[in-house]
Amino acid sequence: MSPARRALALLGLALAAVACPLASNAPPSGSASGAAPTAAVSIPSVGSGGAPTAESAIKELCVPPRGTAGPPASRGPIPPEIAAIEQQVEEVRGLRYEHPVAVTSVDAAGMDRQIQESFDASYPKTFYDRRTVAWRTIGVIPPDADLRASLRSFLTGQVVGFYDPDTGRLVYQRSGDLGIAERFVLAHELTHAIDDQHFDLSRLDGLARACEDEASAASLGAVEGSAQYFATQVIARNPSTDLGDLVAAIMQGLGVQQDLAGVPPFVQSLEEWPYTTGLAFITQLAATGGTDAVNHALMDLPTTTEQVIHPDRYPIDTLTAVEIPDLSARLGPRWGDLDAMEVGEEWLDAMLQLRLDGSTASAAAAGWDGGVYRAWTDGRDVAVVLRTAWDSGRDAAEFLRASTAWETAGGSISTATRSGSTVTLAFASSSGVLDALTSAIAA
């Protein structure tokens, strides 16, 4: 995996924009060795009983990231190569930097150290151990996968640079003349800097602290889409090589050319999404409304991944709240809340695409109108309910067919039922637990 692709993540790491949901604050970097990022994550012990609602469960189970805030960076001389890219970003972005971007040059060891510190602050181990067990039970990651280890592998290796909105600082690894891939990454990060100065990207911190998964992913789609779009414009308008190299660099920046062996495909899909679908979202806005429309999207961030996937639904289409009551008492005296998460269109699409063809999966997820899952455990077994709302009964029926085919293809210990425009999926660690779960849902 290229250094350029790894570097695109670091704004999200600095923001801790998705410290609660997966998705999204680092594009995939893959481990150089290709080894599967697995670890011995066991089912954690929990207190008996659960929160009364899914929303309250999300709040109670949330482990906010520690953040990486430090003192504002002091501004010194700007390296000429950075100053040149700043000017190019201003030209394509149609904005001016309100003040110079503080720039810090580090060596490889310093970059690795800062990435590791950001990762440790942004991805609480306890939280991700819980989520690992829930996702294994659903079947979106393998039984031996470790979600946090997968994310860590994305940030292994050389990084060109990143922008930290907490300090307003661009950190980059200086290594002689900048190639086209390095210029693309720095243009991407400097777009983050100019967007931050005008639209305050630190707003995403609040979504992370509240574990608002769906809104975090949607907002990150707009933010990363803007950086991708304008970085591409910088390279296209200021080529330093032939067209073939230009296309290769942009495709590299989009994550098309990469070795992600050992990282679960579901994780790959969610992590790539802000950079690919986010780019398509911003491109559509720019095509119809110019940079004013892009600026509006950064001022009024999208709240659902549905709005990013379908730009015509931004910003008017809102979600329907979905409820899952506490079922722990019906499961047994030792059962308690394990995990809870908002589930959006992109999450469901990525899930379905693991076992169904792409067009079938995307069509089945396209009628999404709201969703959440909730998981419980007794320290030995796990039960998960995933409930979704749909725009119509027809959309719900289409998702039910797709999810039933998905379950059959994967041999999941699960069931799927529909009531009007609502579809409920149940997953369990054993057939006996599934029977108890379906009875608890029906009671």
C-alpha positions in Angstrom: 0.0 0.0 0.0 1.4 3.4 -1.0 2.5 6.1 1.5 0.1 8.5 -0.3 -3.0 6.4 0.5 -2.0 5.9 4.1 -1.6 9.6 4.6 -5.1 10.5 3.5 -6.4 9.2 6.9 -4.7 11.5 9.3 -7.2 14.4 9.4 -9.8 11.9 10.6 -7.3 10.5 13.2 -6.6 14.0 14.5 -10.4 14.7 14.7 -11.2 11.3 16.2 -14.2 11.7 13.9 -15.2 8.2 14.1 -13.8 7.0 17.4 -17.1 5.3 18.1 -18.3 4.1 14.7 -15.9 2.3 12.4 -15.7 3.9 9.6 -14.3 6.4 9.0 -11.7 8.2 10.2 -8.9 6.5 8.4 -8.7 5.3 4.9 -7.2 1.8 4.6 -3.5 1.5 4.5 -3.1 -2.3 4.9 -0.2 -4.0 6.6 2.9 -4.3 4.5 3.3 -7.9 5.4 -0.2 -8.8 4.5 -0.6 -10.7 7.8 -4.2 -10.9 9.1 -4.7 -8.4 12.0 -6.1 -10.9 14.5 -5.9 -11.0 18.3 -7.4 -12.8 21.2 -10.5 -10.7 21.8 -12.8 -12.6 24.1 -16.4 -11.9 25.1 -16.2 -9.3 27.8 -18.1 -9.5 31.1 -20.9 -7.0 31.5 -23.2 -6.0 34.3 -26.7 -7.6 34.2 -29.5 -5.6 32.8 -29.5 -3.0 30.1 -30.5 0.6 29.2 -34.2 1.1 28.5 -33.8 2.2 24.9 -31.3 1.7 22.1 -30.5 5.4 22.1 -29.7 5.4 25.9 -27.7 2.2 25.4 -25.5 4.0 22.8 -24.9 6.8 25.2 -24.1 4.5 28.2 -21.8 2.3 26.2 -20.0 5.2 24.4 -16.3 5.5 25.3 -15.3 9.0 24.0 -11.9 9.3 22.4 -9.3 11.1 24.6 -8.6 13.5 21.8 -5.2 14.9 20.7 -5.7 18.5 21.6 -2.5 20.4 22.4 -1.4 24.1 22.4 -1.9 25.9 19.1 1.1 25.3 16.8 3.5 28.2 16.5 3.9 29.5 12.9 7.4 29.7 11.4 8.7 29.9 7.9 6.7 27.9 5.4 8.7 25.5 3.3 8.7 26.7 -0.4 7.1 23.4 -1.6 4.3 23.8 0.9 3.8 27.4 0.1 3.4 26.6 -3.6 0.8 23.9 -3.0 -1.1 26.3 -0.6 -1.3 28.8 -3.4 -2.6 26.2 -5.8 -5.2 25.1 -3.2 -6.4 28.6 -2.8 -6.9 28.9 -6.6 -9.0 25.8 -7.0 -10.8 26.2 -3.7 -11.9 29.8 -4.3 -11.0 30.7 -0.8 -8.0 32.2 1.0 -6.2 31.0 4.1 -7.3 33.2 6.9 -3.8 32.8 8.4 -0.8 30.8 7.4 -0.9 27.1 8.2 1.7 26.1 10.8 4.0 23.5 9.3 6.1 20.9 11.2 8.6 18.7 9.4 9.4 15.3 11.1 11.4 12.3 10.3 10.0 8.8 9.8 10.4 7.9 13.5 8.6 11.1 14.5 5.8 10.5 12.1 5.3 6.9 13.3 5.2 8.2 16.9 2.6 10.8 16.3 0.4 8.4 14.3 0.6 5.8 17.2 -0.3 8.5 19.8 -3.3 9.6 17.7 -4.4 6.1 17.2 -4.3 5.2 20.9 -6.2 8.3 21.8 -8.8 7.8 19.1 -9.6 4.1 19.3 -10.4 3.0 22.9 -9.6 -0.6 23.3 -12.5 -1.5 25.6 -15.0 0.0 23.2 -13.5 -1.8 20.1 -13.3 -5.1 21.9 -17.0 -5.0 22.5 -17.7 -4.0 18.9 -15.5 -6.7 17.6 -17.6 -9.4 19.4 -20.9 -7.8 18.1 -19.6 -7.7 14.5 -18.3 -11.2 14.7 -21.7 -12.4 15.8 -23.5 -10.5 13.0 -21.0 -12.1 10.6 -19.6 -8.9 8.9 -16.1 -9.8 10.1 -14.5 -13.2 10.5 -14.7 -15.1 13.8 -11.0 -14.5 14.5 -10.9 -10.8 13.4 -9.9 -8.0 15.7 -11.5 -4.7 14.7 -9.0 -2.5 16.5 -6.1 -4.5 15.2 -7.5 -4.1 11.7 -7.6 -0.4 12.1 -4.1 -0.3 13.5 -2.8 -2.0 10.4 -4.2 0.8 8.3 -1.8 3.2 9.9 1.3 1.0 9.7 4.2 2.3 7.6 5.4 5.5 6.0 3.1 8.6 5.9 3.6 11.7 3.9 1.7 14.1 6.1 -1.5 15.0 8.0 -3.4 18.1 9.2 -4.4 18.4 12.8 -7.4 20.8 13.3 -6.9 20.7 17.1 -3.6 22.7 16.7 -4.1 24.0 13.1 -0.8 22.3 12.1 0.3 20.4 9.1 2.8 17.7 9.9 4.7 16.2 7.0 7.6 13.9 6.4 10.1 15.7 4.3 12.1 13.5 2.0 13.6 15.5 -0.9 11.6 16.4 -4.0 7.9 15.9 -3.9 6.5 13.4 -6.4 3.0 13.6 -7.8 1.6 11.2 -5.1 3.1 13.3 -2.3 1.8 16.5 -3.9 -1.7 15.0 -4.1 -1.6 14.1 -0.4 -0.3 17.5 0.7 -3.0 19.2 -1.5 -5.6 17.0 0.2 -4.4 17.9 3.7 -4.0 21.6 2.9 -7.6 21.5 1.6 -8.5 20.2 5.1 -6.6 23.2 6.5 -8.4 25.8 4.4 -11.8 24.2 5.0 -11.1 24.1 8.7 -10.3 27.8 8.8 -13.5 28.7 7.1 -15.9 26.0 8.3 -14.5 24.7 11.6 -14.0 21.0 11.0 -13.6 20.4 14.8 -17.4 20.2 14.9 -16.9 16.5 14.0 -15.4 16.1 17.5 -18.8 16.4 19.1 -20.2 13.6 17.0 -17.3 11.4 18.0 -17.7 12.1 21.7 -21.4 11.2 21.5 -20.8 8.1 19.4 -23.2 9.3 16.7 -22.0 6.8 14.2 -24.2 7.6 11.2 -23.8 11.4 11.4 -20.0 11.0 11.9 -19.7 8.9 8.8 -21.9 11.2 6.8 -20.0 14.3 7.9 -16.6 12.7 7.2 -17.9 11.9 3.7 -18.4 15.6 3.0 -15.1 16.6 4.6 -13.0 14.0 2.9 -14.9 14.3 -0.4 -14.0 18.0 -0.5 -10.3 17.3 0.1 -10.3 14.6 -2.6 -12.1 16.8 -5.1 -9.9 19.9 -4.7 -6.6 17.9 -4.4 -7.5 16.3 -7.8 -8.1 19.8 -9.2 -4.7 20.9 -7.9 -2.9 18.1 -9.6 -4.9 18.4 -12.8 -4.3 22.1 -13.2 -0.6 21.9 -12.2 0.7 18.7 -13.8 4.4 18.0 -13.3 4.4 14.7 -15.3 2.5 13.0 -18.0 -1.2 12.2 -18.0 -0.6 8.5 -17.2 1.3 9.3 -14.0 -1.4 11.8 -13.1 -4.2 9.2 -13.4 -2.1 6.7 -11.5 -1.5 9.1 -8.6 -5.2 10.0 -8.3 -6.2 6.4 -8.4 -3.6 5.7 -5.8 -5.1 8.5 -3.7 -8.5 7.0 -4.1 -7.3 3.6 -2.8 -7.8 1.7 -6.0 -4.2 0.3 -6.0 -3.5 -1.2 -2.6 -2.7 -4.4 -0.9 -5.1 -5.0 2.0 -4.5 -8.7 2.5 -5.6 -9.8 5.9 -7.9 -6.8 6.6 -11.7 -7.8 6.6 -13.4 -6.6 3.4 -16.2 -5.1 5.4 -13.7 -2.9 7.2 -12.0 -2.0 4.0 -15.3 -0.9 2.5 -16.3 1.3 5.4 -12.9 2.9 5.6 -12.7 3.7 1.9 -16.2 5.1 1.7 -15.6 8.7 2.8 -13.0 9.1 0.1 -14.8 7.5 -2.8 -18.5 8.1 -2.2 -17.6 11.4 -0.5 -15.8 12.5 -3.6 -18.8 11.6 -5.8 -21.0 13.6 -3.5 -18.9 16.7 -3.6 -18.3 16.3 -7.4 -22.1 16.3 -7.9 -22.6 19.3 -5.7 -19.8 21.2 -7.5 -21.2 20.3 -11.0 -24.7 21.6 -10.1 -23.9 24.5 -7.7 -20.2 25.2 -7.9 -18.0 25.9 -4.9 -20.9 27.6 -3.2 -22.7 24.3 -3.0 -19.6 22.6 -1.6 -19.3 25.4 1.0 -22.9 24.9 2.0 -22.3 21.2 2.5 -19.4 21.9 4.9 -21.5 24.5 6.8 -24.5 22.3 6.9 -23.0 18.8 7.1 -24.9 15.8 5.9 -26.4 13.8 8.7 -26.8 10.4 7.1 -24.8 8.3 4.7 -27.9 8.1 2.6 -27.6 11.9 1.9 -24.0 11.4 0.7 -24.8 8.3 -1.4 -27.8 10.1 -3.0 -27.0 13.8 -3.3 -30.5 14.7 -4.4 -31.7 13.7 -0.9 -29.3 16.2 0.8 -30.2 17.9 3.0 -34.0 17.3 3.1 -34.2 13.6 3.6 -34.0 12.7 7.3 -34.0 9.4 9.1 -36.8 7.6 11.0 -35.9 6.8 14.6 -35.8 3.0 15.2 -36.3 1.5 18.7 -35.0 -1.7 20.2 -36.1 -2.2 23.8 -33.9 -3.9 26.4 -34.2 -7.7 26.1 -31.6 -8.7 28.6 -34.1 -9.7 31.3 -35.9 -12.0 28.8 -32.6 -13.6 27.8 -31.5 -14.4 31.4 -30.4 -13.0 34.7 -26.7 -12.6 33.7 -27.4 -10.8 30.4 -26.5 -7.2 29.8 -25.7 -4.6 27.2 -22.6 -5.3 25.0 -22.8 -2.8 22.2 -25.3 -0.5 20.3 -24.8 1.4 17.1 -26.7 3.5 14.5 -26.8 1.6 11.2 -27.0 3.6 8.0 -27.4 2.8 4.3 -23.6 2.5 3.7 -23.2 0.1 6.6 -26.0 -2.1 5.3 -24.7 -1.9 1.7 -21.2 -3.0 2.8 -22.7 -5.8 4.8 -24.8 -7.1 1.9 -22.0 -6.8 -0.6 -20.0 -9.4 1.4 -22.2 -12.2 0.1 -24.3 -10.7 -2.7 -23.5 -9.0 -6.0 -23.0 -5.3 -5.9 -26.1 -4.1 -7.7 -28.4 -6.4 -5.7 -26.8 -5.2 -2.4 -27.0 -1.5 -3.3 -30.5 -1.7 -4.6 -31.6 -3.5 -1.4 -30.0 -0.8 0.8 -31.2 2.2 -1.2 -34.6 2.4 0.5 -33.1 2.8 4.0 -34.9 5.2 6.3 -33.3 4.5 9.7 -31.6 1.7 11.6 -29.8 0.5 14.8 -28.4 -2.6 16.2 -28.2 -3.7 19.8 -26.1 -6.5 21.3 -26.2 -8.3 24.7 -24.0 -10.9 26.3 -23.9 -13.0 29.5 -20.1 -13.3 29.2 -20.4 -16.6 27.3 -22.9 -16.1 24.5 -24.0 -13.1 22.4 -27.3 -12.0 20.9 -27.8 -9.1 18.5 -30.9 -7.4 17.1 -30.6 -5.2 14.0 -33.7 -3.3 13.2 -34.2 -1.1 10.1 -36.9 1.3 8.8 -37.6 1.7 5.1 -39.2 4.3 2.9 -42.0 1.9 1.9 -43.2 -1.7 2.4 -41.8 -2.5 -1.0 -38.4 -1.3 0.1 -38.6 -3.3 3.3 -39.6 -6.5 1.3 -36.6 -6.0 -1.0 -34.2 -5.7 1.9 -35.8 -8.7 3.6 -35.2 -10.8 0.5 -31.6 -9.6 0.2 -30.9 -10.2 3.9 -32.4 -13.6 3.8 -30.2 -14.5 0.8 -27.3 -13.0 2.7 -27.9 -15.2 5.7 -28.3 -18.3 3.6 -25.1 -17.6 1.7 -23.1 -17.2 4.9 -24.7 -19.8 7.1 -25.4 -17.3 9.8 -27.2 -18.3 13.0 -29.9 -15.7 12.4 -33.4 -14.9 11.4 -35.1 -12.1 9.5 -38.7 -10.9 9.8 -40.7 -8.0 8.5 -43.6 -5.9 9.9 -44.8 -3.3 7.4 -41.9 -1.0 6.6 -39.7 -2.4 9.4 -37.3 -5.3 9.1 -35.7 -7.0 12.1 -32.7 -9.3 11.9 -31.6 -11.4 14.9 -28.1 -12.9 15.3 -26.8 -15.2 18.0 -23.7 -17.2 19.0 -25.7 -20.4 19.1 -29.0 -21.9 17.9 -30.3 -22.1 21.5 -29.5 -18.4 22.1 -31.2 -17.5 18.8 -34.4 -19.4 19.9 -34.4 -17.4 23.2 -33.7 -14.2 21.3 -36.6 -14.6 18.8 -38.9 -15.5 21.7 -37.8 -12.4 23.5 -38.4 -10.2 20.4 -41.9 -11.7 20.0 -42.9 -11.3 23.7 
